[in-house]
């Protein structure tokens, strides 16, 4: 499930490496890879209805994302 990238123009105007900024923001290359993998798994999971996430609190969204990731890793 690919969405519209509303920040593509701003990223193209950046005078620094945006990928390096993402790694710095995440804290480490490993943390970036894990969060990126989690977001791809959650976005591509047909079971998760993303509009459902709007009704949940942050902790509940995080818990569901982690549980889906754990299920994907163990299966």
N, C-alpha and C positions, 0 to 999 in steps of 0.2 A: 504494500500500500504506500504509494508515493504521493506526497502532498506538494503543494506549490511552495517553492522556496522564496519567501518574501524578502529575504535578506541577500539574495544573490548579487544584486547591484552593489550593495555596500561591501560585500566580500571582495568583489572585483576591484573596487576602488582602494582597498586596504594597501598600505605601503609596507606591510610586514607579512610574514608567513602565517596565514590563518590556521593552518594545521598545527604549527608549533604553539600558537595561542591556545588551541583546544587542549593540547597536552598539558600546558602550564595550568590552565583552568582546572583540569581534572586532578592534577597533583603528580601524576607520573604517566609514562607511556602505558604501563600495565593497567592503571585505573581507567585511562581513556579507552583502551581496547575493551575492557570489561563493560563499561557503560555503553559504549557504541554497540557491542554485541547484544547487550540486554535490550537496548532500544530497537534494534532490528528485529529481535525475536518477538518483542511485544507488538511491534507495528505489523508484523507479518502473521501473527497468530489469529486465525479466523474465529477462535472461540471468544476472544476479547472484543467487546463492542466498545469502541473508544468513547462514544457518547455516555456510556455507563460510568466512565471514569470521572466525568464532570460532577457526578452526584456523590462521589466518595471524598473522604478527607485524605490529606497527603499520606498519612501513615498507611491507610488502607490501600491506596494505589501502589505504594512501595511494596507492601506485603504481597499483593497479588502479582506484581511484576517479578518479585523474587521467587515466589512459589512456581510461577510458570517457567522461569529460567531453570530452577532446580529440576522440574519435571522434564524439560527439554534436555538437560545434561545427563540425567540418569536413564533416559530411554533411548 
